[in-house]
Amino acid sequence: MSILEGMEKALFSFLNFLSDKIVTIKFSLVTEQSFSIVRIESEKGVKSLSSS
């Protein structure tokens, strides 16, 4: 019983660690995407300003 409980605790801590990593990876991907969108939009704005 105690061995099973230990395995369960280890599994839960591993899953928590994994979900934390996945969340940070997703967050960094989202921020990268939003930054690139902002960069593309600002480049478009600069181009439209310089063309007029």
C-alpha positions in Angstrom: 0.0 0.0 0.0 2.7 2.5 0.9 4.7 1.7 -2.2 1.6 2.3 -4.3 1.0 5.6 -2.5 4.6 6.6 -3.1 4.2 5.8 -6.8 1.0 7.8 -7.0 2.7 10.8 -5.3 5.6 10.6 -7.7 3.3 10.4 -10.7 1.3 13.4 -9.5 4.4 15.5 -8.9 5.7 14.4 -12.4 2.4 15.4 -14.0 2.4 18.7 -12.2 5.9 19.4 -13.4 5.0 18.4 -16.9 1.9 20.6 -17.0 3.9 23.6 -15.7 6.4 23.0 -18.5 3.7 22.7 -21.1 2.0 25.9 -19.8 5.3 27.9 -20.0 6.0 26.5 -23.5 2.5 27.5 -24.6 2.9 30.9 -23.0 6.2 31.5 -24.7 4.8 30.4 -28.1 1.8 32.7 -27.7 4.0 35.7 -26.8 6.3 35.0 -29.7 3.4 34.8 -32.1 1.9 38.1 -30.7 5.2 39.8 -31.0 5.7 38.7 -34.6 2.1 39.9 -35.4 2.9 43.2 -33.8 6.1 43.4 -35.8 4.4 42.6 -39.1 1.6 45.2 -38.4 4.2 47.9 -37.5 6.2 47.1 -40.7 2.9 47.4 -42.7 2.3 50.8 -41.0 5.8 52.0 -41.8 5.4 50.9 -45.5 2.1 52.6 -45.9 3.5 55.8 -44.3 6.6 55.8 -46.5 4.6 55.1 -49.7 2.2 58.1 -49.2 
